[in-house]
């Protein structure tokens, strides 16, 4: 499997972890998901992210999920290995990279409050996983409560060759992308691949600002592929037209606390998951919420023929 680089582009779909109603990992649904992602043209997959319910998995389960997917696809795989301490981070990184992963994603602990401590943490993480392992900085202050300025990101990228990608999830964050690209052009930092998260909610303009693509998990990854492809081709109106058609559902899915429940429900309706269950603790959609999602899907189907559902 090819390793991540600082020029990696495209759409890395963040895969949810399928569970049966009893909480066991549903490997049959995971196989369907993997085949589906390849079929719709994603560049790669990200496993064990926040939307993959990684904190609810044991080490052995995490490794088993990664190995299962790697056996069923040729696309690059990024694995979330964030952990409170370096020992667990090192152990999971070693196993998934040995299995054929293309890189790992590391989020900062929520205790980091100064620029120097943030840089020092990533220096320690890079030493723990090994200098030859490409890693992704996950910049998601709304979730992790860690503010990473462009200058801090530049310091990490300049100091650590293994830092090849930024998963950009700051919000608002469009100016941050522009600032990073200006710093790169001025020679103040090396180039980083920038893939954006936040469910794709700002992807239409993020790609125009210089992002290389998306790393997120909207329930219709086809949209993410479309936006990145149209923007790269210079077809601005086409990118915004398809984005606008999906925006009501995308917005609904982005609700804090229930977003994963919406995503899994839609993927169940698409025939990809047998169950929309989350491992406890997890949100459950009310009957009213499910009806609202069904309504949004009905409306979306009028403009996107790829919206085909099972009962």
N, C-alpha and C positions, 0 to 999 in steps of 0.2 A: 504494500500500500504506500502511495506517495505521501511524503510528509508535508505538513503545512509550511508555507513560506510567506514572506512579507508581500508577495504579489498575488496571493490566493484571492480569487473572486467568485461570485456566484451566490447561490442560495444553499445554506446549510440548515436544513429543517431540524428543529428540535423535536425529537420524537417523545411522545408520552409513553410512560411505562404501562402496558395493559395489565389489568388485574382481573381475575375471576371474582364473582360476588363474595367468595370466602376469603379474599385477600391474597390468594396465591398468584404468582406471576403467570400470565396467560401467554405462553410461548406460541401458541397457534395464531393468536391475534398479532403478536409481534412479527411473525413471519409475513402475514398479510400486509402489515404496515410497511415493512421493509421493501417488499416487492412493489407496493403502491408508490412509495417515494421514488424508487428508481424509474418507474413507469412515467411519472409526471415530470421528470427532468431536473430534479434537484441536483446540485453539484456535490453535496455531501450531507452527512447526518451528524447531529450532536445528540449524544446519549447521556443520561444521568444529570441533566440540568435541573433547574428548579421545577420546571413543568414535568420533568421525568420522575418527580417525587424521590429524588436520590436520598434525602435524609431518612426516608422510611425503609431503605433497603439495607440488608446486611452486606458485608464485603463480598461474600461468596455469591450472593444474588447479583450484585453489581457486575462482577466479573463474568458470571454466567450470561447475563443479558448482552454484554459487549461481545462475547465470543459467539453467541447465537446470531447476532446481526452480522458480524464480520464474515461468517460462513455463507451468508446469503446475499451479499452485495459486493460490488467492486468500487463503490464510491468511497471517498475518504471519510473516516470516522473521527470525530472529536469527542472526547470523554470528559465530563465534568468530574474533577477529583477534589474539589474543595473540601477542606476538613479543618477542624479547630487546631490541629497540630500537624507538624511536618511528618511524623511517623506514618499516620494513616494516609496522608497525601502521597508519600513516597511509595507505600505498599501498593496502592491502587494504580498509580502511574506505572510502576514497574510491570505489573501484570498486564495491563491493557496495551501498553506499548509493545510488550513481548508478543502479544496476541495479534498485533498488526494495526493498531490504531495509528492515526496520522498526527495526533497531537492531543494535548490535554487543556482543559479550561480551569482557571484558578480564580476564585472570587476572594476579595479581601475580608478578613474577619471584621466584625462590626465594632471591634474595640480600637481600631486604628483612627487616630485623630490628627496627626501631623504629617506633613509631606515626608519628612525624614523617616518616620515609622512606616509609612506606606512603602517607600522605596526599600527600606531594610527588610520588610516582610517578603517582598518579591525576590530580593536577593537570596534570602534564606530558602524560599520555595524553589528557586532555580537550582540552588545547590543540592536540595533534597532530591529532586527528580533527575538531575543530571544535565549538564550543559548541552547535550546533544538532543534533548527532548524539546520540540517546539511547544510553546504554550501560548494560550489566549488570556489576556487580561479581561476579566468580566467587570465592567464599569457600570454598576447598577445602584446608584446612591439611594433611589427610592426604596429599595429592598434591603440593602446592606448598611445604609446610614454612613457610608464612607464617601467623602467628596474627593474625587481625583481630578485635579486641574490639568489642563493641557501640558503645563510644564512638568508636572509629576510623571505623566505618561511618557513625555519625551525623555526624562531622566531614566526611567525604567528601560525603555527601548534602546537608549544609547549605551546603557551599562550592560545589558543582558542580551546577548545574541539570540538566545532561545526565545525571547519575546518577539513573536512574529505577527500577532493579530490582536486587535482591540475589538471586544464585543461591546459595542457602544449602546448603552441603554440609559444615558442621562436624559433628563426631561425637565425643561426644554433643552435640546441638545444640538440644534442645527448649527448654531454659531460655533459650538465646540468642534464640529467636524471641519468647518471652514478654517478655524484657527490652527488645527493640527495640520491641515494640508498647506497652509501658508508657512508654518514652521518648517515643514518638510522641504518646501520649495526654496526657503531661505538657507537651507543647510543646517538648521538648528536641531534637527532630529533625523534619524533614518526613516525611511518609508515603513509604514505599518499597513497591513491589510486591515480595513475597517469594515466589519459586518455589523449590522444593526438589529436590535431586538425590539422590545416593547410591543410584541405582537404584530409588528409591521405597521403600527398606527401612523408613523410619519415617513414610511419608506418612499413615498412619492417624491418628497423633497430631499430626503437624506441621500438618495442616489444622485440627485442633481448637485448636492453640495460636495460630492467627492467620495461618498461611501462606495465600497466595492461590492456591496450586496447585502444580504440579510442572513442573520442567524436567529431565527425565531420559529414559533410553532403554530401559526394561524391554521385553523382547521381546513383551509383550502390553500395548500402550499402552491397550487397552480398559479394563484394570484401573485405570490412573491416572485415566482419564476417569470411571469409575464412582465411585471414592473421592471425588474432588473434587465430583462432582455430588451424591452422597448427603450428604456433609458440609454442603454449602451449603444443602441442603433440610432439614437437621436430622434426617436419618435415620441416626443413629449406628450402630445395630446392622446396618443394611444395608451401610454402609460397611465395618465390621469383618468382616462375614461374607464379603464378596467378597474383601477383602484377605487374610483368613486362608486362603481356598482357594488363593490364589496364592503364599502365603508360602514354601512349600518350594522352588518353582522360582525365585522372586525371590531367595531366600537363596543358592541355588546359583549363580545368575548373578552375584552380588556378589563372588565370589572374586577377590582381587587377582591380576592377571596372566593369568587365564583368562576373566574375565567377558565380554570382547568376543567371544571365541571361542564361548562358550556362546550369547550373544545372536545372533550371526550364524548359528550352526548352527540354532537354533530358527527364525529367520526364513527360512532355506533350507527347512526342513521345512514351513513354512507356505506355501511357494511364492512368497515375495517376492523372494528372492535366488537367482540361478542358482548361485552358489558361496558358501561361507562363508569364502573366502580372505581373509586379511589381507595387506596389503603388508608386506614384510620390513623389520625383524624383527617377528615376531608369533607368538603362541601357536597351537599346533595341538592340538585335543582328541584324546586317545587313544581307542581303541576302547572301553575301559572307561568313560571319561567320557561318550562319546556314548550308550552303553547306559543309563547312569544318567539322563541327560537324557531319553531316550526313555521311561524308566520314569516319571519325574515328569510328563511330558506325558500319559501314559496315565492316571495318577491324576487329573490336573487335568481331563481331559476328562469325568470322571464328574460333576463339579459345574459345569462351564462349557462349554456347547454350542458356544461360539465356537472351541474347540480342534479345528480341522480341519487335517489334515496331508496332505502329498503323500509319496509313497514316497521 
